[in-house]
Amino acid sequence: MKKFNPFNRRSIQRVVTVGNTAIVLSTGITVTQYYFKFQTVNAEDSLFEDQERPISKPSREVRVDTDNTGLKLTLYQYQTCPFCCKVRAVLDYHGFSYDVIEVNSITKKQLKWSAYPKVPVLIAEMPGTGKEVILRDSSVIISAIESYLSDRSTSLEKYLTFYPCDMEVISGKKKYDFPNKYFIMYQETQDLATTPKQRSEERKWRRWADDHLVHMLSPNAYRTAREALQAFHYFSYVGEWEKNFSFMERQVVIYAGAFVMYIMGKILKSKYKLKQDVRQSLYDACDEWVKVVRQGKQPFLGGNQPNLADLAVYGVLNSIEGCTAFEDALRNTKIGPWYKRTKEAIQQHQGSHPLNMKGAPSDVKKESLKK
């Protein structure tokens, strides 16, 4: 993998210069979050009042020959956002074709049409009708897609109604939550291949990836100014920012972003009570995951194939794969073999194989195993 060594005195000067304004803004936002009032609003279909979505040229196109869903998918994302990485892991594992639109993390101009301000956002154009369904929140996207794959006789649009959104207004800012987001909506007559205990474990560790593991990332990826700058240069490289953004946009994102995230890493370290050496907190989380996988004495938590928890943990870690923190985790924990197996399963689209497809009836699977 290509290495970046951008750190020098001139780079530091640019970070400080561009970052002075950014840190003031960041600090102001952080302070105001301590003073808020809650207001709960139940979600309705009209909660997200989007503008008309403009036609945008995809930053990248992923095409898989085995995709037979008929869905035309467009993913609005940041390439190295852990929540976007989770969604891509699921789409790739199941062998979906989809378009990618890379969003500028500073201006977010590619997502101005959306009333929901975060990535990922997945647009699914329904086969035959051309109607678009908008899926928001990474865990909702994953659960809705998984539900649809389990039984395509129910439309994706219908599945989406099973994930209502609660909204809180905090100091004038809207905060969204989807209480059912870790549940797969199986149909009553469906022949399930997993037990209630297995499904509960899957939900537990999907939530762990979102509520615990993800908080290890920023304090570790941006542990020092050098590592923060290296990380953002890597993000620019792997996200192909040169193709998608102007030179000035790239410089602002790289240098201001590195500076702000270096500061935020320190804030998050304190907020989530990470150890003095934040690497040790990352190592502990990796070891915790490896231990639970090994308890099952199978390659993955899901057995012979990754389940959604495997894909979620992989996606979170994949977001820092090119960073020093990730390389240190490989050297100092036993996460490597599991990570490699999961990556191969995703890259080979193993979820699209007839034996692994969610919609294949159990009798079909049994018959295939006899051959």
VOGU-3710 file (C-alpha; in Angstrom, 3 decimals, decimal comma):
1> mkkfnpfnrr> 0,000/0,000/0,000  1,247/3,438/-0,853  2,714/5,248/2,168  2,433/8,923/2,896  5,068/10,974/4,709  3,712/14,520/4,396  4,791/15,755/7,826  7,318/18,549/7,859  7,683/22,044/9,302  5,852/23,672/6,413
11> siqrvvtvgn> 2,964/21,255/6,792  2,667/22,090/10,489  2,556/25,784/9,671  -0,246/25,198/7,198  -2,157/23,089/9,707  -1,885/25,788/12,357  -2,777/28,604/9,974  -5,821/26,933/8,479  -6,829/25,388/11,788  -6,919/28,475/13,999
21> taivlstgit> -10,383/29,419/12,825  -11,537/25,820/12,780  -10,598/25,176/16,385  -12,564/28,213/17,559  -15,644/26,941/15,763  -15,110/23,396/16,982  -14,616/24,489/20,579  -17,714/26,666/20,445  -19,815/23,780/19,189  -18,448/21,478/21,874
31> vtqyyfkfqt> -19,187/23,936/24,684  -22,763/24,585/23,581  -23,507/20,879/23,631  -23,315/20,984/27,431  -26,326/23,309/27,566  -29,385/21,937/25,905  -33,065/21,145/26,313  -34,759/18,054/24,918  -37,835/18,053/22,801  -39,082/14,746/21,389
41> vnaedslfed> -40,973/14,615/18,125  -42,415/11,384/16,811  -41,341/10,517/13,300  -43,780/10,712/10,402  -43,323/10,080/6,693  -43,034/13,841/6,185  -40,284/14,230/8,777  -37,601/14,593/6,116  -38,651/17,363/3,755  -36,054/16,869/1,058
51> qerpiskpsr> -35,518/19,130/-1,895  -35,471/17,764/-5,433  -32,361/15,621/-5,764  -30,052/16,898/-8,527  -28,520/14,494/-11,007  -24,864/14,047/-10,062  -22,134/12,210/-11,891  -21,013/9,243/-9,781  -17,554/9,466/-8,271  -17,242/5,728/-8,752
61> evrvdtdntg> -19,316/2,855/-10,132  -19,348/-0,624/-8,621  -20,665/-3,302/-10,961  -21,192/-6,949/-10,001  -22,416/-9,396/-12,648  -24,360/-11,540/-10,162  -26,612/-8,695/-8,958  -30,175/-9,746/-9,845  -32,127/-7,491/-7,471  -33,030/-4,913/-10,117
71> lkltlyqyqt> -32,359/-2,145/-7,594  -30,477/0,889/-8,823  -28,503/2,055/-5,800  -26,670/5,328/-5,210  -24,609/5,785/-2,059  -23,774/9,262/-0,759  -20,738/8,836/1,448  -17,340/9,773/2,801  -14,946/7,052/1,705  -13,377/6,605/5,139
81> cpfcckvrav> -16,424/7,254/7,330  -16,824/4,099/9,484  -20,599/4,138/9,040  -20,234/4,369/5,260  -17,645/1,593/5,350  -20,191/-0,602/7,159  -22,769/-0,057/4,421  -20,270/-0,749/1,633  -19,182/-3,939/3,387  -22,772/-5,222/3,333
91> ldyhgfsydv> -23,424/-4,127/-0,257  -20,177/-5,698/-1,469  -20,645/-8,900/0,501  -24,092/-9,418/-1,030  -22,829/-8,518/-4,487  -24,850/-5,369/-5,158  -24,036/-3,020/-8,010  -24,153/0,621/-6,944  -22,956/4,128/-7,711  -20,926/6,182/-5,251
101> ievnsitkkq> -21,172/9,949/-4,822  -18,335/11,259/-2,666  -19,518/14,091/-0,416  -17,250/16,976/0,508  -16,989/16,652/4,295  -16,652/20,430/4,782  -19,218/21,927/2,388  -21,482/18,863/1,990  -22,672/20,451/-1,236  -23,468/17,069/-2,813
111> lkwsaypkvp> -25,991/16,475/-0,024  -27,615/19,916/0,147  -30,873/18,476/-1,186  -31,279/16,168/1,838  -33,064/17,220/5,015  -30,978/14,578/6,807  -27,510/16,089/7,216  -25,416/12,939/7,693  -23,847/10,251/5,565  -24,414/7,584/4,525
121> vliaempgtg> -27,590/8,111/2,538  -28,638/5,360/0,134  -30,993/6,005/-2,784  -32,750/2,876/-4,068  -34,609/3,155/-7,357  -37,256/0,445/-7,484  -37,257/-1,943/-10,458  -40,060/-1,374/-12,938  -41,464/1,760/-11,292  -38,445/4,057/-11,153
131> kevilrdssv> -39,659/5,275/-7,745  -36,876/6,271/-5,381  -36,689/5,170/-1,766  -34,302/7,107/0,488  -32,617/5,164/3,281  -30,817/7,013/6,082  -28,644/5,910/9,016  -26,120/3,151/8,376  -27,760/0,576/10,649  -31,220/1,253/9,189
141> iisaiesyls> -29,813/0,905/5,670  -28,198/-2,419/6,558  -31,240/-3,811/8,372  -33,667/-2,752/5,630  -31,457/-4,242/2,899  -31,058/-7,465/4,883  -34,825/-7,655/5,435  -35,442/-7,156/1,719  -32,957/-9,868/0,783  -34,669/-12,261/3,203
151> drstslekyl> -38,044/-11,847/1,479  -38,336/-9,806/-1,716  -42,106/-10,315/-1,883  -42,308/-7,305/0,445  -41,071/-4,074/-1,091  -38,060/-2,214/0,241  -40,340/0,807/0,654  -42,594/-1,230/2,959  -39,657/-2,510/5,000  -38,517/1,058/5,527
161> tfypcdmevi> -41,791/1,884/7,317  -40,762/-0,563/10,052  -37,922/1,772/11,079  -39,614/4,911/12,476  -37,438/7,849/13,404  -37,507/9,777/16,669  -36,225/13,329/16,571  -34,895/15,449/19,430  -34,254/19,176/19,170  -31,099/20,008/21,100
171> sgkkkydfpn> -30,216/23,705/21,261  -32,003/24,237/17,972  -30,289/21,289/16,278  -32,153/18,167/15,217  -30,908/14,816/16,463  -32,321/11,655/14,905  -32,619/8,130/16,276  -34,118/4,939/14,862  -35,061/2,655/17,808  -35,565/-0,487/15,671
181> kyfimyqetq> -32,436/-0,098/13,600  -30,729/-3,338/14,644  -33,739/-5,566/13,958  -34,235/-7,577/10,768  -37,910/-7,662/9,821  -38,519/-11,313/9,021  -41,920/-12,420/7,780  -43,955/-14,696/10,048  -43,919/-17,679/7,683  -40,242/-17,390/6,845
191> dlattpkqrs> -38,003/-20,397/7,513  -35,141/-18,845/9,477  -31,643/-20,288/9,466  -30,677/-18,702/12,799  -31,895/-19,069/16,379  -33,298/-16,250/18,519  -30,080/-16,350/20,577  -27,929/-15,959/17,469  -30,014/-13,030/16,261  -29,792/-11,410/19,697
201> eerkwrrwad> -25,988/-11,812/19,683  -25,819/-10,286/16,215  -27,786/-7,229/17,376  -25,664/-6,935/20,521  -22,384/-6,802/18,636  -23,712/-4,544/15,886  -24,615/-2,101/18,642  -21,168/-2,604/20,234  -19,522/-1,636/16,946  -21,533/1,603/16,843
211> dhlvhmlspn> -21,479/2,506/20,532  -18,014/1,353/21,573  -15,593/0,329/18,844  -16,227/3,397/16,712  -15,183/5,649/19,611  -11,703/4,126/19,509  -11,062/5,510/16,024  -10,606/9,277/16,299  -8,394/9,309/19,403  -6,158/6,707/17,735
221> ayrtarealq> -6,156/7,779/14,086  -5,477/11,399/15,136  -3,386/10,636/18,230  -0,669/13,093/17,203  -0,529/15,956/14,704  1,723/13,797/12,523  -0,739/10,889/12,529  -3,706/13,199/11,885  -2,036/14,711/8,837  -0,937/11,294/7,573
231> afhyfsyvge> -4,487/10,007/7,996  -6,042/12,848/5,994  -3,514/12,495/3,188  -4,403/8,814/3,085  -8,113/9,663/3,066  -7,501/11,984/0,113  -5,671/9,203/-1,715  -8,110/6,360/-1,087  -11,153/8,619/-1,589  -9,769/9,921/-4,899
241> weknfsfmer> -10,361/13,498/-3,780  -8,211/14,726/-6,661  -10,897/13,491/-9,063  -13,842/14,787/-7,107  -12,772/18,076/-5,487  -10,821/21,157/-6,503  -7,274/21,761/-5,259  -8,458/24,370/-2,751  -11,241/22,124/-1,468  -8,729/19,333/-0,908
251> qvviyagafv> -6,338/21,598/0,983  -9,087/22,875/3,266  -10,351/19,375/4,011  -6,871/17,911/4,562  -5,291/20,633/6,701  -8,310/22,035/8,528  -9,716/18,540/8,918  -6,464/17,170/10,334  -6,199/20,034/12,817  -9,806/19,837/14,009
261> myimgkilks> -9,765/16,049/14,306  -6,515/16,136/16,252  -8,266/18,375/18,793  -11,459/16,302/18,673  -9,445/13,151/19,299  -8,319/14,620/22,615  -11,885/15,617/23,517  -13,260/12,176/22,649  -10,499/10,460/24,603  -11,735/12,243/27,710
271> kyklkqdvrq> -15,437/11,856/26,894  -15,258/8,086/26,455  -12,701/7,600/29,235  -10,081/5,931/27,111  -6,806/4,870/28,663  -3,899/7,295/28,863  -2,316/5,356/26,022  -5,281/5,327/23,639  -3,701/2,535/21,617  -4,316/0,202/24,538
281> slydacdewv> -8,044/0,990/24,431  -8,051/0,093/20,724  -6,129/-3,115/21,416  -8,560/-4,048/24,198  -11,538/-3,596/21,866  -9,905/-5,744/19,163  -9,082/-8,450/21,710  -12,652/-8,369/23,036  -14,000/-8,993/19,539  -11,515/-11,776/18,764
291> kvvrqgkqpf> -12,431/-13,492/22,041  -16,164/-13,569/21,275  -15,544/-14,892/17,751  -13,263/-17,651/19,066  -15,899/-18,753/21,558  -17,962/-19,981/18,627  -14,993/-21,981/17,285  -15,878/-20,926/13,743  -14,297/-18,462/11,289  -16,850/-15,729/12,021
301> lggnqpnlad> -19,335/-14,747/14,666  -21,925/-15,711/12,058  -20,460/-19,196/11,654  -19,021/-20,205/8,317  -19,987/-16,859/6,816  -19,949/-13,333/8,256  -23,148/-12,067/9,803  -24,076/-8,407/10,140  -22,002/-8,029/13,298  -18,910/-9,328/11,493
311> lavygvlnsi> -19,539/-6,904/8,646  -20,155/-3,998/11,046  -16,939/-4,555/13,008  -15,009/-5,000/9,767  -16,481/-1,783/8,350  -15,531/0,252/11,413  -11,934/-1,019/11,355  -11,706/-0,736/7,574  -12,196/3,018/7,866  -8,693/3,359/9,351
321> egctafedal> -6,996/0,581/7,387  -4,401/2,940/5,892  -3,576/4,645/9,180  -0,750/3,988/11,613  -3,276/3,015/14,287  -4,557/0,115/12,183  -1,059/-1,186/11,478  -0,305/-1,054/15,195  -3,496/-3,007/15,953  -2,472/-5,745/13,518
331> rntkigpwyk> 0,933/-6,028/15,182  -0,281/-5,947/18,775  -3,538/-7,934/18,691  -4,825/-11,114/17,051  -7,453/-9,301/14,948  -5,538/-9,865/11,689  -6,659/-13,403/10,643  -10,354/-12,655/11,229  -10,044/-9,305/9,431  -8,381/-10,954/6,444
341> rtkeaiqqhq> -11,058/-13,678/6,227  -13,840/-11,098/6,382  -12,193/-8,906/3,761  -11,889/-11,868/1,379  -15,553/-12,802/1,897  -16,575/-9,234/1,077  -14,313/-8,830/-1,942  -15,486/-12,178/-3,340  -19,164/-11,225/-2,829  -19,692/-14,498/-0,987
351> gshplnmkga> -23,129/-13,432/0,221  -24,406/-13,674/-3,356  -23,536/-17,389/-3,545  -26,728/-19,553/-3,639  -25,816/-21,284/-0,375  -25,359/-17,969/1,411  -28,179/-15,942/-0,090  -30,690/-14,732/2,483  -33,678/-15,482/0,298  -32,817/-19,122/-0,443
361> psdvkkeslk> -35,307/-21,492/1,213  -33,774/-24,017/3,586  -34,764/-26,977/1,414  -32,840/-25,488/-1,520  -29,770/-25,097/0,689  -30,070/-28,673/1,927  -30,394/-30,007/-1,609  -27,327/-28,045/-2,717  -25,305/-29,441/0,170  -26,082/-33,014/-0,911
371> k> -24,517/-32,474/-4,346
//
